[in-house]
Amino acid sequence: MKFLKTIFNLALLVFFMSTIAEARWAKYEDASVEVEFSNVNINVNRDGTYETEVELQAKILKESGRDRFSLYSLIYNDDSADLTVLEAKTAYNGEEYIVTEDMIEDKPLASPSKGFDQLRQVTISFPKIEIGTEIYLRYKQVNKKVPVDNFYGLSFSYHGDYLQAQNTKINSELPLEIKVNDPREVLEIAEEKNDDIHSISIALKKAVYENTTNEPHNGILNIKHNTWVSLSSLSEWEDLAKKLAPGYHSVINQPLPATFEAIAEFADNESTDEEKINAVTSLLNEKVQYMGDWRTVSGKFFPRDLEKIADSQVGDCKDFSASTAAILQELGYKVQPILVMRGTTSTSNPKALPNMGNFNHVMLRVINRDGKIYWIDPANTVSMAQGIFPDIADRNALVLDSEEADYIKIPAVQGENSKVISHSELTIEDNVVNEYGQLTVQGEAALGLTGVGLYYSDEQLRDSVFV
């Protein structure tokens, strides 16, 4: 069993390169595609299921735009949705080219290497794709399953393409709250309410292009600079947490399978809280293999029964979190599942109204008898009770608890615990330049190298050369 190693000392050769570029807001001449118009119509049923019809016409401006539309894909989950292409065609130099049925392919998308799901991909082969070609597409998607009944939430922005015109219309049997951020005053919004339908119309008053150039590939822009709209049938995040909580705690409170009971007994012999928690996550990882991400075998948002997880010996983040929570609860800890947006450059909108798009991962908030809080991610490459890793640090999190539901922020990584210390020495002798260096990473900063340590022996790591 390999527990987390918090310090690595590795000799390596380090090269530093830097470039200087002037980041700025993009202009029309920077765009590869112009969306001439986009119409989105959404009909929401009282149970939260919904139907979306999208009509879009775009013009290719640059070679990169040709690449984007040469084989255009739409992805949907076959377990919870149906997608139909209603019409597709292109126009070039006054000639129209129709997309026929044999130019559309709808087939299962290959499952990830460590899991499987019901994703399908519709691929459209548009004809006559040239710079200057106009692409027209109209399709419909019917979402027949939702995370919880009688709930609908949607958050969208205008970041990305050059948008000449866009209209979004929502007709909902559920009353909706609406929240808008419009720094450039480009939106015109109208509402109409009656006893049965809440109608909302959102239109662009003028063209908008909210993109940047010369930014780093994974640059993150503060959402206050973007135009966005958020809609939800709930006004408080805590209400969504209470709706989701029973689907998790009903599994966490199930009797422990024999495999999980053995893990609890082993961990109970450890001395400190950190040692107990680390033992649970490490031993569970030996018994259950990670099998994917946010999606489950059934395309839902909740974990499977503990017995099914133990018997199949595979699980996603929901299964790992529910299993870890059940074992830790057996050891006397208070455990709450939390939803987060995991990923060092993955972002969500903390100002948005309640919606499921703000999250892509499930982990745990664990509280000991003295009230100390541990942020545990049992599905990460490594798990550490002593700190917080950067891919979930300083993120908004939804605490799933029927009585103590909350919308909180996970603490940031503490600098005194996470360190990168580098030392290099340069020698010149007989016109030969030699550079030697040492890099020390401590605490959370060791995540990447520690993950390597799970797959390779210490001897292999010492013999490796990192450039």
PEFENPE-V193265 format. One record per backbone hydrogen bond with DSSP energy under -1.0 kcal/mol. CO is the residue of the C=O (numbers start at 1). NH is the residue of the N-H. E is the energy in kcal/mol with one decimal. If there is no record, write none. Layout:
CO;NH;E  CO;NH;E
//
This chain:
6;443;-1.5  8;441;-1.5  10;439;-2.1  24;213;-2.5  27;30;-2.1  28;31;-1.5  32;61;-2.6  32;62;-1.6  33;162;-1.1  34;59;-3.0  35;164;-3.0  37;57;-2.6  38;167;-2.9  39;55;-2.8  40;169;-3.1  41;53;-2.8  42;171;-2.8  43;51;-2.2  44;173;-2.4  45;48;-1.8  47;150;-1.6  49;45;-3.1  50;143;-3.0  51;43;-2.6  52;141;-3.0  53;41;-2.7  54;139;-2.2  55;39;-3.3  56;137;-2.5  57;36;-1.6  57;37;-1.6  58;135;-3.4  59;34;-2.5  60;132;-2.2  62;66;-1.2  63;67;-1.8  64;68;-1.4  65;69;-1.4  66;70;-1.5  72;124;-3.3  74;122;-3.5  76;120;-3.2  77;81;-1.9  80;144;-2.2  80;145;-1.1  82;142;-2.7  84;140;-2.8  87;138;-2.7  88;99;-2.5  89;136;-3.0  90;97;-3.2  91;134;-2.6  92;95;-2.1  95;92;-2.6  97;90;-2.6  100;103;-2.0  101;104;-1.7  103;125;-2.7  105;123;-3.1  107;121;-2.8  112;115;-1.1  118;78;-2.7  119;109;-2.8  120;76;-2.2  121;107;-1.9  122;74;-2.3  123;105;-2.5  124;72;-2.4  124;126;-1.0  130;133;-2.3  133;60;-2.5  134;91;-2.0  135;58;-2.3  136;89;-2.3  137;56;-2.9  138;86;-2.2  138;87;-2.1  139;54;-2.7  140;84;-2.8  141;52;-3.0  142;82;-2.0  143;50;-1.4  152;233;-2.4  154;231;-3.6  156;229;-2.7  162;35;-2.9  163;208;-2.2  166;204;-2.0  167;40;-2.9  168;202;-3.1  169;42;-3.0  170;200;-2.5  171;44;-2.5  172;198;-2.9  177;232;-1.8  179;230;-2.9  181;228;-2.1  182;185;-1.3  186;205;-3.7  188;203;-2.4  190;201;-2.8  192;199;-3.1  197;194;-1.7  198;172;-2.3  199;192;-2.4  200;170;-2.8  201;190;-2.3  202;168;-2.9  203;188;-2.6  208;163;-2.9  209;211;-1.3  210;160;-1.4  211;26;-3.1  213;24;-1.6  216;219;-2.2  222;225;-2.1  223;226;-1.5  227;158;-2.0  228;181;-2.8  229;156;-2.5  230;179;-2.5  231;154;-2.9  232;177;-4.0  237;241;-2.2  238;242;-2.1  239;243;-1.4  240;244;-1.9  241;245;-2.1  245;248;-1.7  245;249;-2.5  246;250;-1.9  248;252;-2.4  249;253;-2.0  251;254;-1.7  257;261;-2.5  258;262;-2.1  259;263;-1.3  260;264;-2.2  261;265;-2.2  262;266;-2.1  263;267;-2.7  264;268;-1.9  266;269;-1.4  267;270;-1.8  272;276;-2.3  273;277;-2.8  274;278;-2.6  275;279;-2.0  276;280;-2.0  277;281;-2.4  278;282;-2.3  279;283;-2.6  280;284;-2.4  281;285;-1.6  283;287;-1.2  284;288;-2.6  289;315;-2.1  296;299;-1.2  305;309;-2.0  306;310;-2.7  307;311;-2.5  308;312;-2.5  309;313;-1.9  313;289;-2.7  315;291;-2.6  316;320;-2.9  317;321;-2.3  318;322;-2.3  319;323;-2.3  320;324;-2.7  321;325;-2.6  322;326;-2.2  323;327;-2.0  324;328;-2.7  325;329;-2.5  326;330;-1.6  327;331;-1.1  328;333;-2.3  329;332;-1.5  334;367;-2.8  336;365;-2.7  337;400;-2.8  338;363;-2.4  339;398;-2.0  340;360;-2.5  340;361;-1.6  349;352;-1.6  356;359;-1.5  361;340;-2.3  363;338;-2.5  364;376;-1.9  365;336;-2.4  366;374;-3.1  367;334;-2.4  368;371;-1.8  372;368;-2.2  374;366;-3.1  376;364;-2.7  377;380;-1.6  389;392;-1.7  389;393;-1.2  391;343;-2.2  395;410;-3.0  397;408;-2.5  398;339;-2.0  399;401;-1.1  399;406;-1.1  406;399;-3.1  408;397;-3.3  411;394;-1.4  414;417;-1.5  414;418;-1.7  419;442;-2.7  421;440;-3.3  423;438;-3.1  425;436;-2.7  427;434;-2.9  429;432;-1.4  432;429;-2.5  434;427;-2.9  436;425;-3.3  438;423;-2.4  439;10;-1.8  440;421;-3.3  441;8;-1.7  442;419;-1.2  442;445;-1.4  443;446;-2.1  444;447;-1.8  446;450;-3.1  447;451;-2.4  448;452;-1.4  449;453;-1.5  451;454;-1.1  452;455;-1.6  452;456;-1.6  457;461;-2.0  458;462;-2.3  459;463;-1.7  466;13;-1.2
//
